[in-house]
Amino acid sequence: MLILILLSVPVLAGPVIVPPGGEVYLGEEGLDIHYAVPYPYTSIAYFPAGSSPGRDQPLDIMQVNLGRFSVIPDLFYDRTGAWYQWDQVRGTPGQVAFIVRNPRISLKVMDRNTMGDRSYGTVSRGTPLVIQVETNLAGITRRPDYSYNDGPVKIQIKTPGGGTLAGVKTPGGGQYVFSSFMPTGELGYAPPIESGGWDTGWSGYESGLYHIEPKFAVNRMEDNLRSYEGGYTLRGTDITLGTERAGLHLSEETVVRGDPFGVTITGSPGSPYILWIEGGSRTGSPGDQPPMIITSQEGVRQDNPDGPYIIGSYRPSGKHTTIRDLVPSYPFGGVYYYAEVTPDRTGRRTIEWRTTQETGDRRYTIHIEGPAGSVHPRSDTIDVQIVKGSVSLTTGSETFTIGDEVMLRGTNTGSCETYLFITGPNLPSAGGRLDAPRRQVSDGNPGSFTTASGDCDTWEYRLYTGELGLDTGTYTIYAVSAPRDRYHLESTSWQAIPITLKRPYISVSSRRMTVAQGDELSITGSSGGRTDAGVAIWIFGRNYFRYDTVQIERGGWFSYELSSSVTRDMAPGEYSVIIQHPMANGNFDLWPDRNREMVLGATPWYGAPVFRIAGPGALQGPAAAAALITALQSQFIDDTYTEYSIFVQNPKITITAGSLNGTTKMPIVLSGTTNLASGSRLLVEITDERFGPTQKGGEGSWSGYSGTTTTYPGSEEEREFSFEIPAGTLKEGRYQVLIQAVSSPGTASGVLQVTMPVTPVQTMTMNLTPPQSPEPIQTQIQIQTLEPEPTTAEPVQTEKPASTPDQVHETPTADTNGMIPNIMRTMREPPVLLGFGILFGLCVAGLIAALVTWMRKERDEEENDSEGSDEKNVKLAESKEEMDEDSDSYGR
């Protein structure tokens, strides 16, 4: 009794949150890409292989629904790879949002013990097997909302009795359910090798062919890919368990017309089996032929187209007709619609079939029966669907300038040749050759079409629009898998796209430019159309002519530089600049000769003189420019042009008068204006007016300063400059200032006045009282002192370019023979005179104080002398009285 393991697998929403840089697959729907495309990005952009995001333009930009994004196969089939975040407002890319991949599942049957490939082979029952799964769907398991119930791979096994297995038995009586298979890399096994594998010896398995099929089981991929032809891979396999029956297996159930396909038969090793195909109207006429077996394959035997038809005379079991009666007889007698095939020692053999543009796009049935000659032959059938191939065509843009090179690219699964033609205003209605639009193509004649190069899958073609002779307008380009014109496209695959051609152009970023002699000048602009020849630059002035060409950069931009050495030799005045574009043919139809004396043209003959630009009778300045414009406007000249004016001025440097005054204790900032370009370097030299030869024996004291600065944008059209001299660098005096441009002859000069800072005057009052004077004498002495300069905060730095100082230090000299003159000269200096004034005042004050002290001392001495004489008189009187008393007593 056969026991089938039938499991009901629910339809799950699946993991839908895509991380930044994650992988998405064709056919998925309902994806959440908020993390992959964060704010402010609202779109995604695709860049072709070899391009650089941020520098090159994207091939495709797509606005997306961040909450329910679907990878629609018809939109993304030729846009696989990295898609970038795209800022629609700024027009700039971000990081990789996600990577689009074609989903792929491929199965093999492996012997679990030897790990040998047993796909499409025969094994004895009891041989442990594992199914090897090759897939790129592991990216789904890395999504943040993935769970182990969301397996993206579904495996089913069709039994010989027509049942379906969703799992297999394992040794020991266990079972493995295929829905539990989770791919973690490119390669996996179901059941796992360590489980012991598929126990083919279980009694519930009957002998016969087991067909193992993979399916996509996540986010409705299976449903969305069902109508999509190509891109993804779903490849199953077969295994036969101990059977003698014949079996068939197709490498692809649906085959694109023009592609080969394989059919693998299984049967008894070494026994012949008869293989044939049925379908269609059996006429074998072009467009109604079944697929044919490729000749000279190993293990395959076929009848000769001219007979005898030994294999073709085989009568299938249960039928009254031979094989030749079942297949078309055209072409080659029908012998390539059938064959005798012998399986190899493994019991299998793969037969290759081919399809062409003559193969009918319908369903066919392939039969096998054998072994040939057996009483009870085994048989099997399988259907194959032949469909038209698809053709894709892209140009990267819909609008081009006449002269542009258009790269046509695409895929062609219908044939190895891609046929191109074009339709449009006043062109053949059935279509004209793409490289010669006015030559009509002929239906069914490959030579009348333009063919593209490539392999049997992709193709490309370079279309030079300047060589087509087409006017501006909208045209339609067709890419067809067969040589069919516009009115016979129903039986083949094709695609058409419109393109619009517009006239070439040239423009400049500004119509007027002023430059000082010696400055560099850049002429920039944009151009559309053929760019391999670049553009030509014509410059006319009084007794001046210059011609040059410049190449066009990516994006159509060009830039022409006039160096400082060129503008230095240009006299002041106005110059006319004419920029010439070669238009569609890519050739300049006007040019100067090698000696720059004559302008030559392409009409009425190549190299015909147009007008003279040097020598006797030459046109000068505006007249030459007008003559060139008149020639460019000729109906025989297809070149176009644009005009430009240059005004050359003498270099001018002006020093601001207010900046030529300063003090010794504060920084001095010289400033001014100039017409030199921003960033021009200026050399500043400051020289003491006393600087010069000195007398022998003289001191030779002087100060100076030098450095460089650069100009910067100022008000209106002028530039400004500034140069700072540190405080204390220059002494009091007058200095000559010279400012020179480094790269041009511009100069300016002036006189810098440096003074001492203004100081306050202090007054000291003293009261002097002379002897015997009732009123004191009041004396005032004025003392001038040097006040220290107030400390100020460091000034705020500006964007003005800093000057580069080069200080010249004081260099005194001494000579003993000139000591007295040097001392006298030093005594005349203001600081020395101030010091002497202070010293003199102090001396006077000291003398007055000494005089007052002396007078007080004299007065005190006089008072002391007066008191001493009084005491002496008193003593003399007392002595006299005593003597008198003594004499009286002696007399008595």
Order of alpha helices (4+ residues) and beta strands (2+ residues): beta-beta-beta-alpha-beta-beta-beta-beta-beta-beta-beta-beta-beta-beta-beta-beta-alpha-beta-beta-beta-beta-beta-beta-beta-beta-alpha-beta-beta-beta-beta-beta-beta-beta-beta-beta-beta-beta-beta-beta-beta-beta-beta-beta-beta-alpha-beta-beta-beta-beta-alpha-beta-beta-beta-beta-beta-beta-beta-beta-beta-beta-beta-beta-beta-alpha-alpha
